[in-house]
Amino acid sequence: MLKAGFVRGRQRFLCKACDYHFTEEKPAGQLTERRRSQTTIGDVAKAVGVASSTVSRALNGHTDISPTTRQAILDTARQMDYHPNLLAQSLKSRETHTLGVIIPDIERPFFATVVSGIQDVASEAGYRVMICQSKESYQTEVSNVQALVASRVDGLLICHSRETENFDHVKPAACRGVPVVHFDRVSDEVDSAKVILDDWNGAFNVTEHLIQQGARRIAILAGPESLLISRNRLAGYQHALKRYNLDLRSEYEVHIEFRTEEAVAALDNWLALPEPPDAIFAINYTNAFDLLVALKKRHLRVPDDIAVVGFGDEFMASMIEPGLTTVNLHPYRIGQQAARLFLEQVRQKEDFQPRTFVISGDLVIRGSSLKGKGDSFSLSI
């Protein structure tokens, strides 16, 4: 008599003499006991009537086991829903083939597309991907890093939250030697591989486009001053104004935390100025959408009264009316390159030299910045 798995929570048996499977009926009124833990190699061994080492060798394809015994072990493991303990395997091999990814917000199309690029490259190389989101919280980001490192991920890819100003949690001592790759929102304090956008040139070109359309009072809705991408995009904007001999006006530069209510408040303050801006550059495309909605509610025409441009492209930018002029940041490519830098680090080990990979965007011109009507088009920048 052999144990042969479980059916609806009850032990299944095999009578070898009569080749018959059956389950043992429980006394009336007795509740069915459900398994409360994952099936182990020991459980499979007991069900088949062999040693745990025999089950392990069978599951790992060793040839020193009879075909009949191997098949019985495989069938029983399948019936008992046995899955390898990845943590136990990682303790032995020191590898989990798992890549940890931390992003600020999975609901934003930009980050979702980045993750898709990471997933495709990692999967092709045999890695699973664990995704965490900080929801723009520094404390959540730190907890995510600690949880992924404790889970023994082989690598960590991270885009920091808007609150993050201290980066000790991603320095080598905190990450216990786990390779770290930064993307988009990066830190100069950490000597790691990085994938960044050409923020400076992207901001310069989108501002230059507004100037070429006749705008002379261009405001910028920037992000937190602690974010490197915010500082770089502000610098590109300022350089374009200087190039065309336009004044840098402090009242036209506003830093926000990317929240909708902050964007609307900034707009109202600008509209109350003696000389309100005739164009606004939002360094975050979601805030550009906020501005378009707010301007419509205030019965102002875009772009005739105020032109609006963003930074970052997604499907909504072309569906709204007028379409949003913005910079396509190629988030899928960002994700791919971040994953490739991790794989390069794994292959080269101690010989790996951290480097920064820069991705240029494309200026996509639509109706929100064009005084006359016309089709959308893009320019490489």
JOBEL-V644531 format. One record per helix or strand. SS is the DSSP state (helix for helix, strand for strand). FROM is the first residue (numbers start at 1). LEN is the number of residues. If there is no record, write none. Layout:
SS,FROM,LEN  SS,FROM,LEN
This chain:
strand,2,6  strand,10,6  strand,20,4  helix,41,8  helix,52,8  helix,67,13  helix,86,8  strand,98,6  helix,109,16  strand,128,6  helix,138,13  strand,155,4  helix,168,3  helix,172,4  strand,179,5  strand,193,5  helix,199,14  strand,218,5  helix,228,16  helix,250,3  strand,253,3  helix,260,12  strand,279,4  helix,285,13  strand,307,3  helix,315,5  strand,325,4  helix,331,21  strand,356,4  strand,362,4  strand,377,4
